[in-house]
């Protein structure tokens, strides 16, 4: 490629025009996100308190903290302090909007992701303007703001810290590029301020900031090592990255800024202070341990090697698994061709403007998503968009007039945008819960107090906080060894064991100052570690001595758990001492089936021969133990008919008539607490009380 091709269109854009470009791009981003609202605006089951509900479980984590600030509803929830301390920027920004705007909290958390995340257009346009191409930034902003991965994690309803993650990253990138461009103390101050407050909104992204800072230091020392501004940069940004209170950091940064501005420090002392600051940063920010731990979290695929061998949740989370190239490409640029265009464009962008090497960690983590999981693709979206548009600018050099050039650039940008818009139109992700499901939790709120506990799988933890004002043992952020406890309660065939374990777990959790229950009960990793198998066996006895009940305990059993029940069972289907998995229980749910009168085809090679009551599993023939039909009458009362066919068989079929679904399951699954108490409403009335019964969820109160 000859040098003339790098002489792209000369764009002289006024500040007023830049503002108009930002407003237009921001409005475009908001408008595209409103498609989802339009699609679901008439679906009554998606509304609560006259507003569409949010579509991410994690959103209820932050929303509950805000709700507690406003109304004091969750005063006994020990996890809310973690939400406030870990993500104060998210919580307090939401609280600020609630106080100044005439909208309900439900409305604010619904639309806030779009309002915040659409600000990505600002750094995009400002970054391009650094090298005189604000219009290029505008085209890139249109693409980046609605690109597949970025849209998915910042759409209306996706109320989560993700709405700040990428926006803040790119404001930091802009400020770092400004340092290279202008090499001014004010640019350093701006970058330091952005970096200092960044952890308030998204602390997980610090490893990317570290990587960009490292490249910045190498770049400045290589090209500008004789300039004092280089050492001012190292000093101020090192301070901004220290793991200390952000207010203290800003005070130190301000003091150093005033000192450097006074120009009273000799260059040699400036060098000394920069070296000391950087060393303090390396040790004070736990740089290497943070990076290594982040990589290890998403690479680990096994059980815990310390003490007892608990099954780890990371290997069951889809976003943390390996993804194929096509998925990575679609998420970053909308298509495989699009991501290739972006990668080529980035290489050429660095050749033309070498300081864009600072964005390499953002491109790198996008590629890392092939191994680390699809959640990492989102960071690469904006720089990929800018790179693609830069390539379009280069190719437009073959056109001799500006109208033709901009027409070509516009068409190519539209071509990149098109598959992303197509995805958005088809991406009809529903709210976390339906209106009827929330009504169950609202009823629980009227029954329970804020100190009570609701035990269920971690997927439903945060919504339970928000709608029922009760507490949980595991949730979307606290799913560790206690997954074993909840899994055991839900899958055990002994309701006595489930009731005893539920009471022991809750009281242990409270009495141990909210420590991990499984570690406390089994003395995990200690010299006097006990055999969990023996302990669990003792829990099956009615004579087991329980701690005094200090609060009510509820067990929440939703219909939607049927879709993940085999995964739930994995966590307790393990020998904690050896780490060996137990025999995999058999469980299959069929929502699509075909009944021709003599044969019931359930899919996946599973066919029931009605004449012989034999289940065909591929080439294998399995006798049927029982056939169960369950249904609800108009009053919501469960009716069930159980036909025993072969008492010695091990597989049963349940036809959930009201759901038009079949369950095919072995004896361990059939007799599990979840199936017995949710599907069949068979429960020990001495142990449990059915306090809420609804086809979508049942809630039992522990009597012990």
C-alpha positions in Angstrom: 0.0 0.0 0.0 1.5 3.4 -1.0 1.8 6.4 1.3 -0.8 8.4 -0.7 -3.5 6.0 0.4 -2.9 7.0 4.0 -3.8 10.6 3.2 -7.4 10.2 4.0 -10.1 12.9 3.7 -9.2 16.1 5.4 -12.0 17.0 7.9 -12.2 20.3 9.6 -15.2 20.2 11.9 -16.1 22.9 14.4 -16.9 22.3 18.0 -20.5 23.1 17.4 -20.7 20.5 14.6 -19.0 18.0 17.0 -21.7 18.6 19.5 -24.4 18.1 16.9 -22.8 14.8 15.7 -22.7 13.6 19.3 -26.4 14.5 19.8 -27.4 12.7 16.6 -25.4 9.6 17.3 -26.7 9.5 20.9 -30.3 9.8 19.7 -29.7 7.1 17.2 -28.5 4.7 19.9 -31.5 5.5 22.1 -34.0 5.1 19.2 -32.6 1.7 18.2 -32.9 0.5 21.8 -36.6 1.5 21.9 -37.3 -1.2 19.4 -37.4 -3.7 22.3 -39.9 -1.5 24.3 -42.1 -1.2 21.2 -42.1 -5.0 20.7 -43.2 -5.7 24.3 -45.3 -2.7 25.0 -48.5 -4.6 24.8 -47.5 -7.7 26.6 -49.4 -7.5 29.9 -47.5 -10.3 31.6 -44.3 -8.4 31.3 -45.6 -5.4 33.4 -45.4 -4.8 37.1 -46.3 -1.5 38.8 -47.4 -0.3 35.3 -43.9 -0.7 33.9 -42.1 -3.3 31.8 -39.7 -5.3 34.1 -36.0 -5.5 33.5 -34.4 -8.4 31.6 -31.3 -9.3 33.7 -31.2 -11.0 37.0 -28.2 -9.1 38.2 -30.0 -5.8 37.9 -32.0 -6.6 41.0 -28.8 -6.7 42.9 -28.2 -3.0 42.5 -31.9 -2.1 42.5 -32.4 -3.8 45.9 -29.6 -1.6 47.3 -31.2 1.5 45.9 -34.6 0.4 47.2 -33.2 -0.1 50.6 -31.7 3.3 50.6 -35.1 4.8 49.7 -37.4 2.7 51.8 -35.4 0.6 54.3 -37.0 -2.6 52.9 -34.0 -4.9 53.1 -32.3 -3.8 56.3 -31.4 -7.4 57.3 -29.7 -8.3 54.0 -26.0 -8.7 54.7 -25.2 -8.7 51.0 -26.3 -5.2 50.3 -23.2 -3.7 51.8 -21.2 -5.6 49.2 -23.3 -4.1 46.4 -22.8 -0.6 47.8 -19.1 -1.0 48.6 -18.2 -2.8 45.3 -20.3 -0.7 42.9 -21.1 2.6 44.6 -21.1 4.4 41.3 -23.9 2.3 40.0 -26.0 2.5 43.2 -25.6 6.2 43.9 -26.1 7.2 40.3 -29.4 5.3 40.3 -30.3 6.9 43.6 -29.5 10.3 42.2 -31.7 9.8 39.1 -34.5 8.6 41.4 -34.3 11.7 43.5 -34.2 14.3 40.7 -36.5 12.7 38.1 -40.3 12.3 38.4 -40.2 8.5 37.6 -40.6 5.3 39.6 -37.6 3.2 40.5 -38.9 0.5 38.1 -38.9 3.1 35.2 -35.4 4.4 36.0 -33.8 1.0 36.2 -35.5 0.0 32.9 -34.3 2.9 30.8 -31.0 3.8 32.6 -28.9 1.3 30.7 -29.8 3.0 27.4 -29.2 6.5 28.8 -25.8 5.7 30.2 -24.5 3.2 27.6 -25.4 5.4 24.7 -22.8 7.9 26.0 -20.2 5.6 24.2 -20.7 7.9 21.2 -18.9 10.7 23.1 -15.5 9.2 23.5 -15.8 7.6 20.0 -16.2 10.9 18.3 -13.7 12.7 20.6 -11.1 10.0 20.0 -11.4 10.4 16.2 -11.3 14.2 16.6 -7.9 13.9 18.2 -6.4 13.3 14.8 -8.8 15.5 12.9 -11.6 13.1 11.9 -14.7 13.7 13.9 -16.9 12.5 11.1 -15.0 9.2 11.1 -15.8 9.0 14.8 -19.4 9.7 14.1 -19.7 6.8 11.6 -17.9 4.6 14.1 -20.2 5.7 16.9 -23.3 4.8 15.0 -21.9 1.2 14.6 -20.4 0.8 18.0 -23.4 2.0 19.9 -25.7 -0.7 18.6 -23.3 -3.5 17.7 -24.3 -7.0 18.7 -22.4 -7.6 21.9 -22.6 -4.0 23.1 -26.3 -3.8 22.5 -27.0 -7.2 24.3 -25.3 -5.9 27.5 -26.7 -2.4 27.4 -30.2 -2.7 26.0 -33.1 -1.2 27.7 -33.9 -3.4 30.7 -30.3 -4.7 31.0 -29.7 -2.8 34.2 -26.3 -3.8 35.3 -22.8 -2.4 35.9 -22.1 -3.3 32.2 -23.7 -0.1 31.2 -20.7 1.8 32.7 -18.0 -0.7 31.9 -17.2 0.0 28.2 -18.2 3.7 28.4 -15.7 4.3 31.2 -13.0 2.2 29.5 -13.3 4.4 26.4 -13.3 7.7 28.3 -10.1 6.4 29.8 -8.7 5.5 26.4 -9.6 8.9 25.1 -7.8 10.6 28.0 -4.7 8.5 27.6 -4.6 9.2 23.9 -5.0 12.9 24.7 -1.8 12.7 26.8 0.2 11.4 23.8 -1.5 13.9 21.5 -1.1 17.0 23.6 1.4 16.0 26.3 -0.1 18.5 28.6 -0.6 18.5 32.4 -4.3 19.0 31.9 -4.6 15.9 29.8 -2.8 13.9 32.5 -5.2 15.4 35.2 -8.2 14.4 33.1 -6.9 10.8 32.6 -6.0 10.5 36.3 -9.5 11.6 37.3 -11.2 9.2 35.0 -9.1 6.3 36.2 -9.5 7.2 39.9 -13.3 7.0 39.7 -13.4 4.1 37.3 -13.4 1.3 40.0 -16.5 2.9 41.6 -18.5 1.8 38.5 -16.7 -1.3 37.2 -13.8 -2.6 39.3 -13.4 -5.8 37.2 -12.1 -3.7 34.3 -9.0 -2.6 36.2 -6.8 -5.2 34.5 -7.5 -3.6 31.2 -6.5 -0.2 32.6 -3.3 -1.7 33.9 -2.5 -3.1 30.4 -3.2 0.3 28.7 -1.1 2.1 31.3 1.8 -0.3 30.7 1.7 0.3 27.0 1.5 4.1 27.6 4.6 4.0 29.7 6.5 2.1 27.1 5.3 4.3 24.3 6.2 7.6 26.1 9.6 6.4 27.3 10.4 5.2 23.7 9.3 8.3 21.9 9.4 11.1 24.5 11.7 10.0 27.3 13.4 13.4 27.5 10.1 15.3 28.2 9.2 15.9 31.9 5.6 15.3 31.1 6.3 11.6 30.7 7.3 11.3 34.4 4.4 13.4 35.5 2.1 11.0 33.6 3.7 8.0 35.3 3.4 9.6 38.8 -0.2 10.8 38.5 -1.7 7.7 36.9 0.2 5.4 39.3 -1.5 7.3 42.2 -4.9 7.1 40.4 -4.6 3.3 40.3 -3.8 2.7 43.9 -6.3 0.7 45.8 -7.2 3.4 48.3 -10.2 5.5 48.8 -11.0 7.5 45.6 -11.4 10.7 47.5 -7.9 10.4 49.0 -6.6 9.6 45.5 -8.2 12.8 44.1 -6.7 14.9 46.9 -3.2 13.5 46.2 -3.6 13.9 42.5 -4.7 17.5 42.9 -1.7 18.2 45.2 0.7 16.7 42.7 -1.0 18.5 39.8 -0.5 21.9 41.6 3.1 21.0 42.4 3.9 20.0 38.8 2.1 23.1 37.5 4.3 25.4 39.7 7.3 24.0 37.8 9.4 24.1 41.0 10.6 20.6 40.8 13.8 19.7 39.1 13.8 17.0 36.4 15.9 14.5 38.4 13.5 14.7 41.3 10.6 14.3 38.9 12.2 11.1 37.7 12.7 9.8 41.3 9.1 10.5 42.3 7.8 8.8 39.2 9.9 5.6 39.9 8.7 5.5 43.5 5.1 6.1 42.5 5.2 3.3 39.9 6.8 0.9 42.4 4.1 1.7 45.0 1.5 1.1 42.3 2.9 -2.3 41.4 2.8 -3.5 45.0 -0.1 -1.4 46.2 -2.5 -2.3 43.5 -1.8 -6.1 43.5 -1.4 -5.9 39.7 -0.1 -9.3 38.9 -2.3 -11.2 41.3 -5.4 -9.4 39.9 -4.5 -10.2 36.3 -3.6 -13.8 37.1 -6.8 -14.3 39.1 -9.0 -12.9 36.4 -7.5 -15.3 33.8 -7.6 -18.2 36.2 -11.3 -17.7 37.0 -12.3 -18.0 33.4 -9.9 -20.8 32.5 -10.6 -23.1 35.5 -12.9 -25.9 34.6 -12.7 -28.3 37.6 -13.5 -28.7 41.2 -12.0 -27.0 44.2 -8.6 -28.5 45.1 -8.5 -27.1 48.6 -10.1 -29.1 51.4 -13.4 -30.7 50.3 -13.9 -31.0 46.5 -16.9 -28.8 45.7 -18.2 -28.5 42.1 -17.3 -25.1 40.7 -20.1 -23.0 39.1 -17.9 -21.3 36.4 -18.0 -24.4 34.1 -21.8 -24.2 34.0 -22.0 -20.5 33.0 -22.4 -20.2 29.3 -20.7 -16.8 29.0 -17.6 -18.2 30.6 -17.2 -21.1 28.1 -15.2 -21.4 24.8 -16.9 -19.9 21.8 -16.4 -20.5 18.1 -14.9 -17.8 15.8 -18.2 -17.0 14.2 -19.8 -16.2 17.5 -16.9 -14.0 18.5 -17.1 -12.2 15.1 -20.9 -11.7 15.3 -20.7 -10.3 18.8 -17.9 -7.8 18.0 -18.8 -6.7 14.5 -22.0 -8.4 13.4 -20.5 -10.9 11.0 -17.3 -12.8 10.3 -16.5 -10.5 7.3 -17.1 -7.5 9.6 -14.6 -8.6 12.2 -12.0 -9.4 9.6 -12.5 -5.9 8.2 -12.1 -4.5 11.7 -8.9 -6.4 12.4 -7.3 -5.3 9.1 -8.5 -1.8 9.8 -6.9 -1.8 13.3 -3.5 -2.9 11.9 -3.7 0.0 9.4 -4.9 2.4 12.0 -1.8 1.7 14.1 0.4 2.1 11.1 -1.1 5.5 10.4 -1.5 6.6 14.0 1.0 4.6 16.1 -0.5 5.7 19.4 -3.5 3.5 18.8 -1.4 0.7 20.0 -2.9 1.7 23.4 -6.1 0.0 22.3 -4.4 -3.3 21.8 -5.6 -4.7 25.2 -9.2 -4.0 24.1 -8.7 -5.8 20.8 -6.8 -8.6 22.6 -9.5 -9.3 25.2 -12.0 -9.5 22.3 -9.9 -12.3 20.8 -9.4 -13.8 24.2 -13.2 -14.4 24.3 -12.6 -17.4 22.1 -11.3 -19.1 25.3 -12.6 -16.9 28.1 -16.2 -16.6 27.0 -18.5 -14.3 25.1 -18.7 -11.6 27.8 -15.2 -10.3 26.8 -16.3 -9.5 23.3 -18.0 -6.3 24.4 -14.7 -4.4 25.1 -13.5 -4.8 21.5 -16.7 -3.5 19.9 -16.0 0.3 19.8 -12.3 0.0 18.7 -13.4 -2.6 16.1 -16.0 -0.1 14.8 -13.5 2.7 14.6 -11.0 0.4 12.8 -13.5 -0.7 10.2 -14.6 2.8 9.4 -10.9 3.8 9.2 -10.5 1.1 6.5 -13.5 2.5 4.7 -11.8 5.9 4.7 -8.6 4.4 3.2 -10.6 2.6 0.5 -12.5 5.8 -0.3 -9.2 7.2 -1.6 -9.9 5.4 -4.9 -12.8 7.8 -5.4 -11.8 11.2 -6.6 -14.6 13.5 -5.2 -15.7 14.0 -1.6 -19.4 13.3 -2.3 -18.5 10.0 -3.7 -16.1 9.2 -0.9 -18.6 10.0 1.8 -21.3 8.1 -0.1 -19.0 5.0 -0.2 -18.1 5.4 3.6 -21.8 5.8 4.4 -22.9 2.7 2.4 -20.1 0.6 3.9 -21.0 1.7 7.4 -24.7 0.9 6.8 -23.6 -2.5 5.5 -21.8 -3.1 8.9 -24.8 -1.8 10.8 -27.4 -3.9 9.0 -26.6 -7.3 10.5 -26.6 -5.7 13.9 -30.0 -4.1 13.4 -31.3 -7.4 12.2 -30.0 -9.0 15.4 -31.6 -6.4 17.5 -35.0 -6.8 15.9 -34.9 -10.6 16.5 -33.4 -10.3 20.0 -36.7 -10.4 21.9 -35.3 -11.3 25.3 -38.1 -11.3 27.9 -38.0 -9.8 31.4 -36.6 -12.0 34.1 -40.0 -12.8 35.6 -43.5 -12.6 34.4 -46.2 -10.7 36.2 -47.7 -13.8 37.8 -44.3 -14.9 39.0 -43.7 -11.5 40.6 -47.1 -11.7 42.2 -46.0 -14.9 44.0 -43.0 -13.0 45.4 -45.1 -10.0 46.3 -47.4 -12.3 48.3 -44.4 -13.8 50.0 -43.4 -10.2 50.9 -46.7 -9.8 52.8 -46.1 -13.1 54.6 -42.4 -12.8 55.5 -40.3 -10.3 57.3 -37.0 -8.8 56.1 -35.0 -11.0 58.4 -36.5 -14.2 56.9 -34.7 -16.4 54.4 -35.9 -17.9 51.1 -33.9 -20.9 49.9 -33.7 -21.5 46.1 -31.3 -21.7 43.3 -28.9 -18.7 42.8 -30.5 -17.6 39.5 -33.5 -16.3 41.4 -31.7 -14.7 44.4 -31.7 -11.1 43.4 -35.3 -10.9 42.2 -36.3 -12.5 45.5 -34.5 -9.7 47.4 -36.2 -7.0 45.3 -39.8 -8.3 45.3 -40.1 -10.3 48.5 -37.7 -8.4 50.8 -36.3 -11.7 52.1 -32.7 -13.0 52.1 -31.0 -15.9 50.4 -28.0 -18.1 50.9 -26.8 -18.0 47.3 -27.4 -15.4 44.6 -26.0 -14.2 41.3 -22.7 -13.1 42.9 -22.5 -15.4 45.9 -22.6 -18.8 44.3 -19.8 -20.8 45.8 -19.6 -23.9 48.1 -23.1 -23.2 49.4 -24.4 -24.3 46.0 -23.9 -27.8 47.4 -26.2 -27.0 50.4 -29.1 -25.7 48.2 -28.6 -28.4 45.6 -28.8 -31.0 48.3 -32.0 -29.5 49.7 -33.7 -29.5 46.3 -32.6 -32.9 45.1 -32.6 -35.0 48.3 -35.1 -37.8 48.4 -35.4 -37.3 52.2 -37.7 -34.4 53.1 -36.5 -34.7 56.7 -32.9 -34.2 55.6 -34.0 -31.2 53.5 -35.9 -29.6 56.4 -33.1 -30.1 58.9 -30.4 -28.9 56.5 -32.5 -25.8 55.6 -32.8 -24.8 59.3 -29.2 -25.6 60.1 -27.9 -23.8 57.1 -29.8 -20.5 57.8 -29.0 -20.4 61.5 -25.3 -21.3 60.9 -25.1 -18.5 58.3 -26.5 -15.9 60.7 -24.6 -17.1 63.7 -21.3 -17.3 61.8 -21.5 -13.7 60.7 -22.6 -14.7 57.3 -19.8 -17.1 56.5 -19.9 -19.8 53.9 -22.3 -22.4 55.4 -20.7 -25.5 53.8 -17.2 -24.5 55.0 -18.5 -23.8 58.5 -20.6 -26.9 58.9 -18.0 -29.3 57.5 -15.0 -27.4 58.9 -13.7 -27.4 55.3 -9.9 -27.3 55.1 -9.4 -27.4 58.8 -7.5 -30.0 60.8 -10.8 -31.2 62.4 -12.6 -31.3 59.0 -15.6 -33.7 59.3 -17.0 -36.3 56.9 -19.9 -34.5 55.2 -21.4 -37.8 54.2 -21.8 -38.8 57.8 -23.2 -35.4 58.7 -25.8 -35.5 55.9 -26.8 -39.0 56.9 -27.5 -37.8 60.5 -29.7 -35.0 59.1 -32.1 -37.7 57.8 -33.1 -38.5 61.4 -36.1 -36.9 63.1 -34.0 -37.0 66.3 -31.4 -34.6 64.9 -31.0 -31.7 67.3 -31.6 -28.5 65.5 -30.5 -25.0 66.6 -33.3 -22.7 67.9 -35.2 -21.1 65.1 -34.6 -17.3 65.0 -36.5 -16.6 61.8 -38.8 -18.2 59.2 -37.3 -20.1 56.4 -39.1 -20.5 53.0 -38.3 -22.8 50.1 -39.1 -21.2 46.7 -39.8 -23.7 43.9 -40.4 -22.1 40.5 -41.6 -23.9 37.4 -38.8 -22.4 35.4 -36.3 -24.4 37.5 -37.4 -27.5 35.6 -35.3 -26.2 32.7 -32.1 -26.2 34.7 -32.8 -28.9 37.2 -30.2 -31.4 35.9 -27.6 -28.6 36.3 -28.8 -27.8 39.8 -28.4 -31.5 40.7 -24.8 -31.6 39.5 -23.6 -29.5 42.5 -24.7 -32.1 45.1 -24.1 -35.2 43.0 -20.5 -35.4 44.1 -18.4 -37.0 46.8 -17.0 -34.0 48.6 -14.0 -36.0 49.9 -12.8 -37.5 46.7 -14.3 -35.2 44.1 -15.8 -38.1 42.3 -19.1 -37.5 40.5 -22.1 -39.7 41.4 -24.1 -41.6 38.8 -25.7 -39.0 36.5 -29.4 -39.0 37.3 -31.8 -39.3 34.3 -34.0 -36.3 33.6 -35.5 -35.1 30.4 -38.2 -32.5 29.7 -40.1 -32.5 26.5 -42.0 -29.4 25.4 -42.4 -30.7 21.8 -43.8 -34.1 21.2 -46.0 -36.1 18.8 -48.7 -38.5 19.8 -50.1 -40.8 17.0 -52.3 -42.8 19.3 -50.0 -45.8 19.8 -46.6 -44.2 20.1 -45.6 -41.0 21.9 -42.5 -39.4 20.3 -40.8 -37.2 22.9 -37.9 -36.2 20.7 -34.2 -36.9 21.0 -34.8 -40.6 20.0 -37.1 -41.1 23.0 -40.4 -42.9 22.1 -43.0 -44.4 24.4 -44.8 -47.5 23.0 -48.2 -47.2 24.7 -49.2 -50.8 23.9 -46.3 -52.2 25.9 -45.6 -49.3 28.2 -42.0 -49.5 27.1 -39.8 -46.5 26.6 -37.4 -46.6 23.6 -34.2 -44.7 24.3 -32.5 -45.0 20.9 -31.8 -48.7 20.5 -32.4 -49.4 24.2 -35.8 -50.5 25.6 -36.7 -49.5 29.2 -39.8 -50.6 31.1 -41.9 -47.8 32.6 -42.5 -47.7 36.4 -45.3 -45.3 36.5 -47.2 -42.8 34.3 -48.4 -39.7 36.1 -50.8 -37.0 34.8 -51.0 -33.7 36.7 -53.2 -30.7 36.0 -54.7 -27.7 37.6 -58.4 -26.9 37.8 -59.9 -23.5 37.3 -59.4 -22.7 41.0 -55.7 -23.5 40.7 -56.0 -26.7 42.7 -53.6 -29.5 41.6 -55.1 -32.8 40.5 -52.9 -35.8 39.8 -53.4 -39.4 38.6 -50.7 -41.9 39.2 -50.7 -45.3 37.3 -48.1 -47.8 38.5 -47.1 -50.0 35.6 -43.9 -52.0 36.7 -42.9 -51.6 40.3 -39.4 -52.9 39.6 -38.7 -50.4 36.8 -36.6 -47.3 37.3 -38.0 -44.7 34.9 -41.3 -42.8 35.1 -43.1 -40.3 33.0 -45.0 -37.3 34.2 -47.4 -35.5 31.9 -47.8 -31.9 33.2 -51.0 -31.3 31.3 -51.5 -27.7 32.2 -48.0 -26.9 30.9 -48.3 -29.3 27.9 -44.9 -30.8 28.9 -43.6 -34.3 29.7 -40.9 -35.2 32.2 -39.0 -38.5 31.8 -37.0 -39.2 35.0 -35.4 -41.9 37.1 -36.3 -42.7 40.7 -33.8 -40.3 42.3 -35.2 -37.4 40.3 -38.8 -38.5 40.7 -38.4 -38.7 44.5 -36.4 -35.5 44.8 -37.8 -32.7 46.9 -38.3 -30.4 43.9 -40.3 -32.8 41.9 -42.4 -34.1 44.8 -43.2 -30.7 46.3 -43.5 -28.6 43.1 -44.8 -31.0 40.5 -46.8 -33.3 42.7 -47.4 -31.3 45.9 -46.4 -34.4 47.9 -44.9 -33.1 51.2 -44.6 -34.0 54.8 -47.1 -31.7 56.6 -45.1 -32.1 59.8 -42.1 -30.5 58.2 -43.5 -28.0 55.7 -46.5 -25.7 55.1 -47.6 -24.8 51.6 -48.1 -21.1 51.9 -48.3 -20.1 48.3 -49.4 -22.4 45.5 -49.4 -21.2 41.9 -48.7 -23.1 38.7 -45.6 -21.0 38.1 -44.2 -21.2 41.6 -44.8 -22.7 45.0 -43.5 -21.5 48.3 -43.2 -23.7 51.4 -42.6 -22.6 54.9 -40.4 -24.6 57.2 -42.2 -25.7 60.3 -39.1 -26.8 62.3 
